[in-house]
Every structure is written in structure tokens, then in C-alpha cells.
């Protein structure tokens, strides 16, 4: 039949417009739009993400220090050993 895949049928009454992939600008607005968008997203989410991490770090740090303190032997218990 000589038709390519995608052009096997003809639809009447529908007009489609397309831009050639060679005419599009794939990196249009990369610097002017994406960098401010990254900064805005970071500022919006930093107050939601950082406090739980800081609190968790502080709790783990205190727990590890307390565990280390409790696991040490008391030197006064062994003063009279020969």
C-alpha cells in the first residue's frame, strides 16, 4: 500500500499542526526559568524537611553519648584491686 505506520488511515475534518523537532528550542529558558524555580522550591520545602532531620540527629547524638557513658566501667569500683 506504500503508507508508513501512523499514516495508515485518513481522518477528514480534523486539522493538526505540528512543529518540527528541529525548530524547537530544547534548552529555551533553562537558565532564566529553571534556576529561580529551583531556588523557590528549595525555600518552600526547607522548613518542612530540615527540622525533622535536625531533631532526629540531636536525639541520636544524645542517645549515643548516654549509651557510651552507661557502658563504661566505674573506676572507683576497682580502686582496691591488686
C-alpha positions as CSV (number, residue, x, y, z in Angstrom):
1,X,0.0,0.0,0.0
2,X,3.0,2.3,0.3
3,X,1.9,4.1,3.5
4,X,4.0,4.5,6.6
5,X,2.9,3.4,10.0
6,X,0.9,6.2,11.5
7,X,-0.5,7.3,8.2
8,X,-2.5,4.1,7.5
9,X,-5.8,5.9,7.7
10,X,-7.2,9.3,6.7
11,X,-9.4,11.3,9.1
12,X,-11.5,14.0,7.5
13,X,-12.4,17.3,9.2
14,X,-9.5,17.3,11.7
15,X,-6.6,19.6,11.2
16,X,-3.4,19.1,13.1
17,X,-0.5,21.5,13.4
18,X,3.0,20.3,14.4
19,X,6.3,22.0,15.0
20,X,9.3,20.3,13.5
21,X,11.6,18.9,16.2
22,X,14.4,20.8,14.5
23,X,12.6,24.1,15.0
24,X,12.0,23.6,18.8
25,X,14.4,25.0,21.3
26,X,15.1,22.2,23.8
27,X,17.0,24.4,26.2
28,X,14.9,27.5,25.9
29,X,14.6,29.3,29.3
30,X,17.0,26.8,31.0
31,X,18.8,29.5,33.0
32,X,16.2,32.1,33.2
33,X,13.4,29.8,34.4
34,X,14.9,26.7,36.0
35,X,17.4,28.3,38.4
36,X,14.7,30.6,40.0
37,X,12.4,27.6,40.1
38,X,15.0,25.5,41.9
39,X,15.5,28.3,44.5
40,X,11.8,28.8,45.0
41,X,11.2,25.0,45.5
42,X,14.2,24.8,47.9
43,X,12.8,27.7,50.0
44,X,9.3,26.2,50.1
45,X,10.5,22.8,51.2
46,X,13.4,23.5,53.5
47,X,11.3,24.3,56.6
48,X,9.4,21.0,56.1
49,X,12.5,18.8,55.6
50,X,15.3,20.2,57.8
51,X,13.7,20.3,61.3
52,X,12.9,16.6,61.4
53,X,16.4,15.8,60.3
54,X,17.9,18.1,62.9
55,X,15.7,16.8,65.7
56,X,16.5,13.2,64.7
57,X,20.2,13.9,64.7
58,X,20.1,15.5,68.1
59,X,18.1,12.6,69.6
60,X,20.5,10.0,68.1
61,X,23.6,12.0,69.3
62,X,22.3,12.3,72.9
63,X,21.3,8.6,72.9
64,X,24.8,7.5,71.7
65,X,26.5,9.7,74.3
66,X,24.3,8.3,77.1
67,X,24.9,4.7,75.9
68,X,28.7,5.3,75.9
69,X,28.5,6.8,79.4
70,X,26.5,3.9,80.7
71,X,28.6,1.2,79.1
72,X,31.8,2.5,80.8
73,X,33.0,0.9,84.0
74,X,33.2,2.9,87.2
75,X,36.9,3.3,88.1
76,X,36.1,3.7,91.8
77,X,34.8,0.1,91.9
78,X,38.3,-1.2,91.0
79,X,40.5,1.0,93.3
80,X,41.4,-1.8,95.7
81,X,42.1,-4.5,93.1
82,X,45.7,-5.7,93.0
